Amino acid sequence: MKFLRDWGPVIAWAGLIFFFSTDLFSGAQTSRFLIPFLRWLFPGASAHTLHQIHLYVRKSGHIIEYSIFSLLLYRGIRGGRAGWRITWALAAVAIAACYAALDEVHQAFVPSRGPSAFDVLLDTCGAAAAQVLAWLWPRRQSPE
């Protein structure tokens, strides 16, 4: 049970990332609902601007999903122990980066997707940023 408590969320999130890498979440598919929403939100925006915003929304998704993945990995590695250790954080970032690379290999086999080294970089940056925030969070000063 301890294994599932520590690693179950990691496995579930990794599965979700895998699902997000399918055709259902390709740029062509997400533009079918995001572009009309963006057009409604920004009625005066040009088609080019809407497509740029769509791209930025999709790329920010990489950072968010791998930030969460990194924190879940950290939680699994920590295994119920207290505190923050650089070795745990570096291990979480390394595992997230490896999974990001594997995810791009998976996308190479999805007809509507393709591999991107830039996406691996974004994913790894998201994972690293989450670890920096996890380190800074308990060190913040409360206002008095």
Summary of the structure (lengths in Angstrom):
residues: 144
radius of gyration: 17.6
end to end distance: 42.0
largest distance: 56.2
contacts: 398
relative contact order: 0.15
helix: 80%
strand: 0%
